[in-house]
């Protein structure tokens, strides 16, 4: 991976992901266990983060709302 590519990667904490998608951290971890949400990266023994691109891809893959 080039330095340029690394500079474009943004990592999000669990709180940032929760705020971004409007759901709780517990909901996120439940969805991960069910295989319905992207796995975080392990940055250390007690630190995880998600790639912004993975979260954006998950959001884009959600079904569209029902039109009224």
CHARMM internal coordinates of N, CA and C (Angstrom, degrees):
IC EDIT
DIST 1 N 1 CA 1.4507
DIST 1 CA 1 C 1.5291
ANGL 1 N 1 CA 1 C 108.06
DIST 1 C 2 N 1.2958
ANGL 1 CA 1 C 2 N 115.51
DIHE 1 N 1 CA 1 C 2 N 135.11
DIST 2 N 2 CA 1.4649
ANGL 1 C 2 N 2 CA 120.05
DIHE 1 CA 1 C 2 N 2 CA -179.20
DIST 2 CA 2 C 1.5258
ANGL 2 N 2 CA 2 C 110.88
DIHE 1 C 2 N 2 CA 2 C -80.44
DIST 2 C 3 N 1.3239
ANGL 2 CA 2 C 3 N 115.50
DIHE 2 N 2 CA 2 C 3 N 160.65
DIST 3 N 3 CA 1.4688
ANGL 2 C 3 N 3 CA 120.27
DIHE 2 CA 2 C 3 N 3 CA 177.35
DIST 3 CA 3 C 1.5210
ANGL 3 N 3 CA 3 C 110.06
DIHE 2 C 3 N 3 CA 3 C -60.97
DIST 3 C 4 N 1.3175
ANGL 3 CA 3 C 4 N 117.07
DIHE 3 N 3 CA 3 C 4 N -34.87
DIST 4 N 4 CA 1.4614
ANGL 3 C 4 N 4 CA 121.43
DIHE 3 CA 3 C 4 N 4 CA 178.49
DIST 4 CA 4 C 1.5254
ANGL 4 N 4 CA 4 C 110.87
DIHE 3 C 4 N 4 CA 4 C -62.61
DIST 4 C 5 N 1.3325
ANGL 4 CA 4 C 5 N 116.94
DIHE 4 N 4 CA 4 C 5 N -43.26
DIST 5 N 5 CA 1.4623
ANGL 4 C 5 N 5 CA 121.37
DIHE 4 CA 4 C 5 N 5 CA 179.39
DIST 5 CA 5 C 1.5145
ANGL 5 N 5 CA 5 C 110.80
DIHE 4 C 5 N 5 CA 5 C -65.93
DIST 5 C 6 N 1.3208
ANGL 5 CA 5 C 6 N 117.41
DIHE 5 N 5 CA 5 C 6 N -40.21
DIST 6 N 6 CA 1.4615
ANGL 5 C 6 N 6 CA 121.04
DIHE 5 CA 5 C 6 N 6 CA 179.23
DIST 6 CA 6 C 1.5241
ANGL 6 N 6 CA 6 C 110.35
DIHE 5 C 6 N 6 CA 6 C -62.73
DIST 6 C 7 N 1.3103
ANGL 6 CA 6 C 7 N 117.46
DIHE 6 N 6 CA 6 C 7 N -38.49
DIST 7 N 7 CA 1.4668
ANGL 6 C 7 N 7 CA 120.96
DIHE 6 CA 6 C 7 N 7 CA -179.31
DIST 7 CA 7 C 1.5212
ANGL 7 N 7 CA 7 C 112.62
DIHE 6 C 7 N 7 CA 7 C -65.59
DIST 7 C 8 N 1.3278
ANGL 7 CA 7 C 8 N 118.83
DIHE 7 N 7 CA 7 C 8 N -21.26
DIST 8 N 8 CA 1.4630
ANGL 7 C 8 N 8 CA 121.29
DIHE 7 CA 7 C 8 N 8 CA -178.38
DIST 8 CA 8 C 1.5235
ANGL 8 N 8 CA 8 C 112.26
DIHE 7 C 8 N 8 CA 8 C -90.51
DIST 8 C 9 N 1.3406
ANGL 8 CA 8 C 9 N 118.11
DIHE 8 N 8 CA 8 C 9 N -6.61
DIST 9 N 9 CA 1.4572
ANGL 8 C 9 N 9 CA 121.66
DIHE 8 CA 8 C 9 N 9 CA -179.66
DIST 9 CA 9 C 1.5215
ANGL 9 N 9 CA 9 C 109.15
DIHE 8 C 9 N 9 CA 9 C -85.76
DIST 9 C 10 N 1.3150
ANGL 9 CA 9 C 10 N 116.08
DIHE 9 N 9 CA 9 C 10 N 122.11
DIST 10 N 10 CA 1.4607
ANGL 9 C 10 N 10 CA 121.10
DIHE 9 CA 9 C 10 N 10 CA 175.83
DIST 10 CA 10 C 1.5207
ANGL 10 N 10 CA 10 C 107.50
DIHE 9 C 10 N 10 CA 10 C -109.18
DIST 10 C 11 N 1.3254
ANGL 10 CA 10 C 11 N 115.76
DIHE 10 N 10 CA 10 C 11 N 131.80
DIST 11 N 11 CA 1.4593
ANGL 10 C 11 N 11 CA 120.91
DIHE 10 CA 10 C 11 N 11 CA 178.49
DIST 11 CA 11 C 1.5158
ANGL 11 N 11 CA 11 C 109.92
DIHE 10 C 11 N 11 CA 11 C -104.54
DIST 11 C 12 N 1.3257
ANGL 11 CA 11 C 12 N 115.79
DIHE 11 N 11 CA 11 C 12 N 141.35
DIST 12 N 12 CA 1.4597
ANGL 11 C 12 N 12 CA 122.32
DIHE 11 CA 11 C 12 N 12 CA -179.28
DIST 12 CA 12 C 1.5226
ANGL 12 N 12 CA 12 C 110.20
DIHE 11 C 12 N 12 CA 12 C -118.11
DIST 12 C 13 N 1.3229
ANGL 12 CA 12 C 13 N 116.40
DIHE 12 N 12 CA 12 C 13 N 138.19
DIST 13 N 13 CA 1.4612
ANGL 12 C 13 N 13 CA 121.49
DIHE 12 CA 12 C 13 N 13 CA 174.19
DIST 13 CA 13 C 1.5369
ANGL 13 N 13 CA 13 C 108.50
DIHE 12 C 13 N 13 CA 13 C -76.05
DIST 13 C 14 N 1.3248
ANGL 13 CA 13 C 14 N 115.71
DIHE 13 N 13 CA 13 C 14 N 170.57
DIST 14 N 14 CA 1.4677
ANGL 13 C 14 N 14 CA 120.02
DIHE 13 CA 13 C 14 N 14 CA 177.80
DIST 14 CA 14 C 1.5248
ANGL 14 N 14 CA 14 C 111.01
DIHE 13 C 14 N 14 CA 14 C -59.36
DIST 14 C 15 N 1.3314
ANGL 14 CA 14 C 15 N 116.34
DIHE 14 N 14 CA 14 C 15 N -40.53
DIST 15 N 15 CA 1.4710
ANGL 14 C 15 N 15 CA 119.54
DIHE 14 CA 14 C 15 N 15 CA 178.74
DIST 15 CA 15 C 1.5197
ANGL 15 N 15 CA 15 C 111.61
DIHE 14 C 15 N 15 CA 15 C -64.38
DIST 15 C 16 N 1.3304
ANGL 15 CA 15 C 16 N 116.79
DIHE 15 N 15 CA 15 C 16 N -40.55
DIST 16 N 16 CA 1.4688
ANGL 15 C 16 N 16 CA 120.09
DIHE 15 CA 15 C 16 N 16 CA 178.77
DIST 16 CA 16 C 1.5224
ANGL 16 N 16 CA 16 C 111.27
DIHE 15 C 16 N 16 CA 16 C -66.39
DIST 16 C 17 N 1.3295
ANGL 16 CA 16 C 17 N 116.55
DIHE 16 N 16 CA 16 C 17 N -39.01
DIST 17 N 17 CA 1.4688
ANGL 16 C 17 N 17 CA 119.61
DIHE 16 CA 16 C 17 N 17 CA 177.32
DIST 17 CA 17 C 1.5239
ANGL 17 N 17 CA 17 C 109.41
DIHE 16 C 17 N 17 CA 17 C -64.58
DIST 17 C 18 N 1.3254
ANGL 17 CA 17 C 18 N 116.87
DIHE 17 N 17 CA 17 C 18 N -45.44
DIST 18 N 18 CA 1.4709
ANGL 17 C 18 N 18 CA 120.69
DIHE 17 CA 17 C 18 N 18 CA 179.30
DIST 18 CA 18 C 1.5221
ANGL 18 N 18 CA 18 C 111.29
DIHE 17 C 18 N 18 CA 18 C -58.11
DIST 18 C 19 N 1.3176
ANGL 18 CA 18 C 19 N 116.95
DIHE 18 N 18 CA 18 C 19 N -44.26
DIST 19 N 19 CA 1.4650
ANGL 18 C 19 N 19 CA 120.50
DIHE 18 CA 18 C 19 N 19 CA 178.06
DIST 19 CA 19 C 1.5212
ANGL 19 N 19 CA 19 C 111.82
DIHE 18 C 19 N 19 CA 19 C -65.96
DIST 19 C 20 N 1.3213
ANGL 19 CA 19 C 20 N 116.67
DIHE 19 N 19 CA 19 C 20 N -37.62
DIST 20 N 20 CA 1.4655
ANGL 19 C 20 N 20 CA 121.14
DIHE 19 CA 19 C 20 N 20 CA -178.75
DIST 20 CA 20 C 1.5207
ANGL 20 N 20 CA 20 C 111.87
DIHE 19 C 20 N 20 CA 20 C -64.75
DIST 20 C 21 N 1.3423
ANGL 20 CA 20 C 21 N 116.36
DIHE 20 N 20 CA 20 C 21 N -42.56
DIST 21 N 21 CA 1.4709
ANGL 20 C 21 N 21 CA 119.01
DIHE 20 CA 20 C 21 N 21 CA -175.81
DIST 21 CA 21 C 1.5242
ANGL 21 N 21 CA 21 C 112.97
DIHE 20 C 21 N 21 CA 21 C -98.16
DIST 21 C 22 N 1.3245
ANGL 21 CA 21 C 22 N 117.24
DIHE 21 N 21 CA 21 C 22 N -6.28
DIST 22 N 22 CA 1.4567
ANGL 21 C 22 N 22 CA 120.25
DIHE 21 CA 21 C 22 N 22 CA 177.19
DIST 22 CA 22 C 1.5187
ANGL 22 N 22 CA 22 C 114.53
DIHE 21 C 22 N 22 CA 22 C 74.37
DIST 22 C 23 N 1.3242
ANGL 22 CA 22 C 23 N 116.82
DIHE 22 N 22 CA 22 C 23 N 27.36
DIST 23 N 23 CA 1.4617
ANGL 22 C 23 N 23 CA 121.34
DIHE 22 CA 22 C 23 N 23 CA 178.63
DIST 23 CA 23 C 1.5197
ANGL 23 N 23 CA 23 C 108.53
DIHE 22 C 23 N 23 CA 23 C -127.28
DIST 23 C 24 N 1.3364
ANGL 23 CA 23 C 24 N 117.08
DIHE 23 N 23 CA 23 C 24 N 165.32
DIST 24 N 24 CA 1.4658
ANGL 23 C 24 N 24 CA 121.15
DIHE 23 CA 23 C 24 N 24 CA -178.64
DIST 24 CA 24 C 1.5284
ANGL 24 N 24 CA 24 C 110.95
DIHE 23 C 24 N 24 CA 24 C -79.89
DIST 24 C 25 N 1.3257
ANGL 24 CA 24 C 25 N 114.76
DIHE 24 N 24 CA 24 C 25 N 160.67
DIST 25 N 25 CA 1.4674
ANGL 24 C 25 N 25 CA 119.96
DIHE 24 CA 24 C 25 N 25 CA 176.94
DIST 25 CA 25 C 1.5272
ANGL 25 N 25 CA 25 C 110.25
DIHE 24 C 25 N 25 CA 25 C -63.05
DIST 25 C 26 N 1.3259
ANGL 25 CA 25 C 26 N 117.63
DIHE 25 N 25 CA 25 C 26 N -38.47
DIST 26 N 26 CA 1.4685
ANGL 25 C 26 N 26 CA 119.32
DIHE 25 CA 25 C 26 N 26 CA 179.59
DIST 26 CA 26 C 1.5262
ANGL 26 N 26 CA 26 C 110.95
DIHE 25 C 26 N 26 CA 26 C -63.75
DIST 26 C 27 N 1.3389
ANGL 26 CA 26 C 27 N 117.28
DIHE 26 N 26 CA 26 C 27 N -37.76
DIST 27 N 27 CA 1.4655
ANGL 26 C 27 N 27 CA 120.96
DIHE 26 CA 26 C 27 N 27 CA 176.84
DIST 27 CA 27 C 1.5203
ANGL 27 N 27 CA 27 C 109.69
DIHE 26 C 27 N 27 CA 27 C -62.45
DIST 27 C 28 N 1.3283
ANGL 27 CA 27 C 28 N 116.72
DIHE 27 N 27 CA 27 C 28 N -43.29
DIST 28 N 28 CA 1.4713
ANGL 27 C 28 N 28 CA 121.22
DIHE 27 CA 27 C 28 N 28 CA -179.98
DIST 28 CA 28 C 1.5241
ANGL 28 N 28 CA 28 C 110.50
DIHE 27 C 28 N 28 CA 28 C -58.55
DIST 28 C 29 N 1.3447
ANGL 28 CA 28 C 29 N 116.89
DIHE 28 N 28 CA 28 C 29 N -49.64
DIST 29 N 29 CA 1.4628
ANGL 28 C 29 N 29 CA 120.15
DIHE 28 CA 28 C 29 N 29 CA -178.30
DIST 29 CA 29 C 1.5300
ANGL 29 N 29 CA 29 C 111.64
DIHE 28 C 29 N 29 CA 29 C -65.84
DIST 29 C 30 N 1.3118
ANGL 29 CA 29 C 30 N 117.24
DIHE 29 N 29 CA 29 C 30 N -33.11
DIST 30 N 30 CA 1.4677
ANGL 29 C 30 N 30 CA 120.82
DIHE 29 CA 29 C 30 N 30 CA 175.65
DIST 30 CA 30 C 1.5355
ANGL 30 N 30 CA 30 C 109.97
DIHE 29 C 30 N 30 CA 30 C -64.23
DIST 30 C 31 N 1.3219
ANGL 30 CA 30 C 31 N 116.48
DIHE 30 N 30 CA 30 C 31 N -43.53
DIST 31 N 31 CA 1.4634
ANGL 30 C 31 N 31 CA 120.58
DIHE 30 CA 30 C 31 N 31 CA 179.42
DIST 31 CA 31 C 1.5286
ANGL 31 N 31 CA 31 C 111.52
DIHE 30 C 31 N 31 CA 31 C -65.82
DIST 31 C 32 N 1.3277
ANGL 31 CA 31 C 32 N 116.95
DIHE 31 N 31 CA 31 C 32 N -35.69
DIST 32 N 32 CA 1.4681
ANGL 31 C 32 N 32 CA 120.44
DIHE 31 CA 31 C 32 N 32 CA 176.71
DIST 32 CA 32 C 1.5220
ANGL 32 N 32 CA 32 C 109.50
DIHE 31 C 32 N 32 CA 32 C -61.73
DIST 32 C 33 N 1.3328
ANGL 32 CA 32 C 33 N 117.39
DIHE 32 N 32 CA 32 C 33 N -45.71
DIST 33 N 33 CA 1.4697
ANGL 32 C 33 N 33 CA 121.46
DIHE 32 CA 32 C 33 N 33 CA 179.48
DIST 33 CA 33 C 1.5257
ANGL 33 N 33 CA 33 C 111.57
DIHE 32 C 33 N 33 CA 33 C -59.66
DIST 33 C 34 N 1.3318
ANGL 33 CA 33 C 34 N 116.28
DIHE 33 N 33 CA 33 C 34 N -32.04
DIST 34 N 34 CA 1.4661
ANGL 33 C 34 N 34 CA 121.18
DIHE 33 CA 33 C 34 N 34 CA -179.64
DIST 34 CA 34 C 1.5265
ANGL 34 N 34 CA 34 C 112.49
DIHE 33 C 34 N 34 CA 34 C -87.00
DIST 34 C 35 N 1.3319
ANGL 34 CA 34 C 35 N 116.60
DIHE 34 N 34 CA 34 C 35 N -1.12
DIST 35 N 35 CA 1.4588
ANGL 34 C 35 N 35 CA 120.52
DIHE 34 CA 34 C 35 N 35 CA -179.98
DIST 35 CA 35 C 1.5151
ANGL 35 N 35 CA 35 C 113.97
DIHE 34 C 35 N 35 CA 35 C 75.64
DIST 35 C 36 N 1.3304
ANGL 35 CA 35 C 36 N 116.99
DIHE 35 N 35 CA 35 C 36 N 21.80
DIST 36 N 36 CA 1.4635
ANGL 35 C 36 N 36 CA 121.49
DIHE 35 CA 35 C 36 N 36 CA -175.75
DIST 36 CA 36 C 1.5234
ANGL 36 N 36 CA 36 C 113.68
DIHE 35 C 36 N 36 CA 36 C -107.94
DIST 36 C 37 N 1.3312
ANGL 36 CA 36 C 37 N 117.47
DIHE 36 N 36 CA 36 C 37 N 3.14
DIST 37 N 37 CA 1.4608
ANGL 36 C 37 N 37 CA 121.70
DIHE 36 CA 36 C 37 N 37 CA -178.16
DIST 37 CA 37 C 1.5155
ANGL 37 N 37 CA 37 C 108.14
DIHE 36 C 37 N 37 CA 37 C -143.38
DIST 37 C 38 N 1.3337
ANGL 37 CA 37 C 38 N 117.51
DIHE 37 N 37 CA 37 C 38 N 147.54
DIST 38 N 38 CA 1.4686
ANGL 37 C 38 N 38 CA 119.88
DIHE 37 CA 37 C 38 N 38 CA -178.14
DIST 38 CA 38 C 1.5303
ANGL 38 N 38 CA 38 C 112.86
DIHE 37 C 38 N 38 CA 38 C -60.28
DIST 38 C 39 N 1.3183
ANGL 38 CA 38 C 39 N 115.21
DIHE 38 N 38 CA 38 C 39 N 141.08
DIST 39 N 39 CA 1.4710
ANGL 38 C 39 N 39 CA 121.53
DIHE 38 CA 38 C 39 N 39 CA 175.68
DIST 39 CA 39 C 1.5226
ANGL 39 N 39 CA 39 C 109.00
DIHE 38 C 39 N 39 CA 39 C -72.79
DIST 39 C 40 N 1.3312
ANGL 39 CA 39 C 40 N 116.44
DIHE 39 N 39 CA 39 C 40 N 143.96
DIST 40 N 40 CA 1.4687
ANGL 39 C 40 N 40 CA 118.82
DIHE 39 CA 39 C 40 N 40 CA 176.04
DIST 40 CA 40 C 1.5289
ANGL 40 N 40 CA 40 C 110.91
DIHE 39 C 40 N 40 CA 40 C -79.97
DIST 40 C 41 N 1.3121
ANGL 40 CA 40 C 41 N 115.32
DIHE 40 N 40 CA 40 C 41 N 164.71
DIST 41 N 41 CA 1.4563
ANGL 40 C 41 N 41 CA 121.76
DIHE 40 CA 40 C 41 N 41 CA 171.51
DIST 41 CA 41 C 1.5182
ANGL 41 N 41 CA 41 C 108.01
DIHE 40 C 41 N 41 CA 41 C -83.80
DIST 41 C 42 N 1.3012
ANGL 41 CA 41 C 42 N 117.84
DIHE 41 N 41 CA 41 C 42 N 142.39
DIST 42 N 42 CA 1.4669
ANGL 41 C 42 N 42 CA 121.84
DIHE 41 CA 41 C 42 N 42 CA 174.46
DIST 42 CA 42 C 1.5161
ANGL 42 N 42 CA 42 C 107.90
DIHE 41 C 42 N 42 CA 42 C -90.72
DIST 42 C 43 N 1.3181
ANGL 42 CA 42 C 43 N 116.91
DIHE 42 N 42 CA 42 C 43 N 114.18
DIST 43 N 43 CA 1.4597
ANGL 42 C 43 N 43 CA 121.74
DIHE 42 CA 42 C 43 N 43 CA -179.43
DIST 43 CA 43 C 1.5215
ANGL 43 N 43 CA 43 C 111.93
DIHE 42 C 43 N 43 CA 43 C -97.50
DIST 43 C 44 N 1.3016
ANGL 43 CA 43 C 44 N 116.81
DIHE 43 N 43 CA 43 C 44 N -16.03
DIST 44 N 44 CA 1.4567
ANGL 43 C 44 N 44 CA 122.58
DIHE 43 CA 43 C 44 N 44 CA -179.20
DIST 44 CA 44 C 1.5096
ANGL 44 N 44 CA 44 C 108.94
DIHE 43 C 44 N 44 CA 44 C -174.81
DIST 44 C 45 N 1.3384
ANGL 44 CA 44 C 45 N 117.29
DIHE 44 N 44 CA 44 C 45 N -177.14
DIST 45 N 45 CA 1.4606
ANGL 44 C 45 N 45 CA 119.99
DIHE 44 CA 44 C 45 N 45 CA -177.55
DIST 45 CA 45 C 1.5335
ANGL 45 N 45 CA 45 C 113.68
DIHE 44 C 45 N 45 CA 45 C -59.24
DIST 45 C 46 N 1.3211
ANGL 45 CA 45 C 46 N 117.42
DIHE 45 N 45 CA 45 C 46 N -33.16
DIST 46 N 46 CA 1.4608
ANGL 45 C 46 N 46 CA 120.27
DIHE 45 CA 45 C 46 N 46 CA -178.70
DIST 46 CA 46 C 1.5276
ANGL 46 N 46 CA 46 C 112.15
DIHE 45 C 46 N 46 CA 46 C -129.55
DIST 46 C 47 N 1.3139
ANGL 46 CA 46 C 47 N 116.56
DIHE 46 N 46 CA 46 C 47 N 24.86
DIST 47 N 47 CA 1.4734
ANGL 46 C 47 N 47 CA 119.84
DIHE 46 CA 46 C 47 N 47 CA -177.65
DIST 47 CA 47 C 1.5203
ANGL 47 N 47 CA 47 C 109.80
DIHE 46 C 47 N 47 CA 47 C -131.79
DIST 47 C 48 N 1.3349
ANGL 47 CA 47 C 48 N 115.12
DIHE 47 N 47 CA 47 C 48 N 124.96
DIST 48 N 48 CA 1.4588
ANGL 47 C 48 N 48 CA 121.68
DIHE 47 CA 47 C 48 N 48 CA 175.18
DIST 48 CA 48 C 1.5249
ANGL 48 N 48 CA 48 C 108.42
DIHE 47 C 48 N 48 CA 48 C -128.20
DIST 48 C 49 N 1.3084
ANGL 48 CA 48 C 49 N 115.68
DIHE 48 N 48 CA 48 C 49 N 159.95
DIST 49 N 49 CA 1.4648
ANGL 48 C 49 N 49 CA 121.30
DIHE 48 CA 48 C 49 N 49 CA 177.00
DIST 49 CA 49 C 1.5241
ANGL 49 N 49 CA 49 C 108.08
DIHE 48 C 49 N 49 CA 49 C -156.26
DIST 49 C 50 N 1.2967
ANGL 49 CA 49 C 50 N 115.04
DIHE 49 N 49 CA 49 C 50 N 156.58
DIST 50 N 50 CA 1.4600
ANGL 49 C 50 N 50 CA 121.89
DIHE 49 CA 49 C 50 N 50 CA 177.63
DIST 50 CA 50 C 1.5176
ANGL 50 N 50 CA 50 C 109.38
DIHE 49 C 50 N 50 CA 50 C -110.90
DIST 50 C 51 N 1.3318
ANGL 50 CA 50 C 51 N 115.79
DIHE 50 N 50 CA 50 C 51 N 146.39
DIST 51 N 51 CA 1.4579
ANGL 50 C 51 N 51 CA 120.15
DIHE 50 CA 50 C 51 N 51 CA 171.30
DIST 51 CA 51 C 1.5257
ANGL 51 N 51 CA 51 C 107.11
DIHE 50 C 51 N 51 CA 51 C -73.59
DIST 51 C 52 N 1.3271
ANGL 51 CA 51 C 52 N 116.13
DIHE 51 N 51 CA 51 C 52 N 132.77
DIST 52 N 52 CA 1.4655
ANGL 51 C 52 N 52 CA 120.72
DIHE 51 CA 51 C 52 N 52 CA 177.72
DIST 52 CA 52 C 1.5286
ANGL 52 N 52 CA 52 C 110.04
DIHE 51 C 52 N 52 CA 52 C -54.84
DIST 52 C 53 N 1.3311
ANGL 52 CA 52 C 53 N 116.56
DIHE 52 N 52 CA 52 C 53 N -39.98
DIST 53 N 53 CA 1.4662
ANGL 52 C 53 N 53 CA 120.88
DIHE 52 CA 52 C 53 N 53 CA -178.73
DIST 53 CA 53 C 1.5317
ANGL 53 N 53 CA 53 C 111.39
DIHE 52 C 53 N 53 CA 53 C -60.54
DIST 53 C 54 N 1.3326
ANGL 53 CA 53 C 54 N 117.99
DIHE 53 N 53 CA 53 C 54 N -37.80
DIST 54 N 54 CA 1.4716
ANGL 53 C 54 N 54 CA 120.99
DIHE 53 CA 53 C 54 N 54 CA 178.54
DIST 54 CA 54 C 1.5254
ANGL 54 N 54 CA 54 C 111.30
DIHE 53 C 54 N 54 CA 54 C -65.98
DIST 54 C 55 N 1.3315
ANGL 54 CA 54 C 55 N 116.17
DIHE 54 N 54 CA 54 C 55 N -39.75
DIST 55 N 55 CA 1.4628
ANGL 54 C 55 N 55 CA 120.04
DIHE 54 CA 54 C 55 N 55 CA 178.86
DIST 55 CA 55 C 1.5298
ANGL 55 N 55 CA 55 C 110.55
DIHE 54 C 55 N 55 CA 55 C -69.12
DIST 55 C 56 N 1.3269
ANGL 55 CA 55 C 56 N 116.67
DIHE 55 N 55 CA 55 C 56 N -42.28
DIST 56 N 56 CA 1.4747
ANGL 55 C 56 N 56 CA 120.87
DIHE 55 CA 55 C 56 N 56 CA 178.06
DIST 56 CA 56 C 1.5273
ANGL 56 N 56 CA 56 C 110.16
DIHE 55 C 56 N 56 CA 56 C -61.42
DIST 56 C 57 N 1.3238
ANGL 56 CA 56 C 57 N 117.44
DIHE 56 N 56 CA 56 C 57 N -40.57
DIST 57 N 57 CA 1.4686
ANGL 56 C 57 N 57 CA 121.26
DIHE 56 CA 56 C 57 N 57 CA 178.97
DIST 57 CA 57 C 1.5299
ANGL 57 N 57 CA 57 C 110.37
DIHE 56 C 57 N 57 CA 57 C -64.55
DIST 57 C 58 N 1.3385
ANGL 57 CA 57 C 58 N 116.84
DIHE 57 N 57 CA 57 C 58 N -41.17
DIST 58 N 58 CA 1.4634
ANGL 57 C 58 N 58 CA 120.92
DIHE 57 CA 57 C 58 N 58 CA 178.17
DIST 58 CA 58 C 1.5297
ANGL 58 N 58 CA 58 C 110.13
DIHE 57 C 58 N 58 CA 58 C -62.34
DIST 58 C 59 N 1.3171
ANGL 58 CA 58 C 59 N 116.65
DIHE 58 N 58 CA 58 C 59 N -44.85
DIST 59 N 59 CA 1.4678
ANGL 58 C 59 N 59 CA 120.93
DIHE 58 CA 58 C 59 N 59 CA 179.04
DIST 59 CA 59 C 1.5300
ANGL 59 N 59 CA 59 C 110.68
DIHE 58 C 59 N 59 CA 59 C -60.90
DIST 59 C 60 N 1.3236
ANGL 59 CA 59 C 60 N 116.73
DIHE 59 N 59 CA 59 C 60 N -45.04
DIST 60 N 60 CA 1.4662
ANGL 59 C 60 N 60 CA 120.89
DIHE 59 CA 59 C 60 N 60 CA -179.13
DIST 60 CA 60 C 1.5170
ANGL 60 N 60 CA 60 C 112.72
DIHE 59 C 60 N 60 CA 60 C -65.44
DIST 60 C 61 N 1.3367
ANGL 60 CA 60 C 61 N 117.36
DIHE 60 N 60 CA 60 C 61 N -24.32
DIST 61 N 61 CA 1.4661
ANGL 60 C 61 N 61 CA 121.10
DIHE 60 CA 60 C 61 N 61 CA -179.32
DIST 61 CA 61 C 1.5298
ANGL 61 N 61 CA 61 C 112.62
DIHE 60 C 61 N 61 CA 61 C -85.45
DIST 61 C 62 N 1.3416
ANGL 61 CA 61 C 62 N 117.23
DIHE 61 N 61 CA 61 C 62 N -8.02
DIST 62 N 62 CA 1.4707
ANGL 61 C 62 N 62 CA 119.60
DIHE 61 CA 61 C 62 N 62 CA 178.99
DIST 62 CA 62 C 1.5163
ANGL 62 N 62 CA 62 C 110.32
DIHE 61 C 62 N 62 CA 62 C -65.33
DIST 62 C 63 N 1.3274
ANGL 62 CA 62 C 63 N 116.70
DIHE 62 N 62 CA 62 C 63 N 144.96
DIST 63 N 63 CA 1.4645
ANGL 62 C 63 N 63 CA 118.87
DIHE 62 CA 62 C 63 N 63 CA 176.51
DIST 63 CA 63 C 1.5260
ANGL 63 N 63 CA 63 C 110.10
DIHE 62 C 63 N 63 CA 63 C -65.08
DIST 63 C 64 N 1.2998
ANGL 63 CA 63 C 64 N 115.67
DIHE 63 N 63 CA 63 C 64 N 147.58
DIST 64 N 64 CA 1.4597
ANGL 63 C 64 N 64 CA 121.10
DIHE 63 CA 63 C 64 N 64 CA 178.03
DIST 64 CA 64 C 1.5125
ANGL 64 N 64 CA 64 C 109.92
DIHE 63 C 64 N 64 CA 64 C -71.12
DIST 64 C 65 N 1.3281
ANGL 64 CA 64 C 65 N 116.62
DIHE 64 N 64 CA 64 C 65 N 151.87
DIST 65 N 65 CA 1.4612
ANGL 64 C 65 N 65 CA 121.99
DIHE 64 CA 64 C 65 N 65 CA 178.21
DIST 65 CA 65 C 1.5163
ANGL 65 N 65 CA 65 C 111.76
DIHE 64 C 65 N 65 CA 65 C -65.06
DIST 65 C 66 N 1.2859
ANGL 65 CA 65 C 66 N 115.34
DIHE 65 N 65 CA 65 C 66 N 161.75
DIST 66 N 66 CA 1.4684
ANGL 65 C 66 N 66 CA 120.94
DIHE 65 CA 65 C 66 N 66 CA 179.33
DIST 66 CA 66 C 1.5216
ANGL 66 N 66 CA 66 C 107.92
DIHE 65 C 66 N 66 CA 66 C -79.04
DIST 66 C 67 N 1.3243
ANGL 66 CA 66 C 67 N 115.02
DIHE 66 N 66 CA 66 C 67 N 130.30
DIST 67 N 67 CA 1.4739
ANGL 66 C 67 N 67 CA 119.43
DIHE 66 CA 66 C 67 N 67 CA 177.40
DIST 67 CA 67 C 1.5239
ANGL 67 N 67 CA 67 C 109.02
DIHE 66 C 67 N 67 CA 67 C -78.23
DIST 67 C 68 N 1.3264
ANGL 67 CA 67 C 68 N 115.08
DIHE 67 N 67 CA 67 C 68 N 143.69
DIST 68 N 68 CA 1.4707
ANGL 67 C 68 N 68 CA 119.28
DIHE 67 CA 67 C 68 N 68 CA 179.58
DIST 68 CA 68 C 1.5011
ANGL 68 N 68 CA 68 C 111.10
DIHE 67 C 68 N 68 CA 68 C -109.63
END
COOR INIT
IC SEED 1 N 1 CA 1 C
IC BUILD
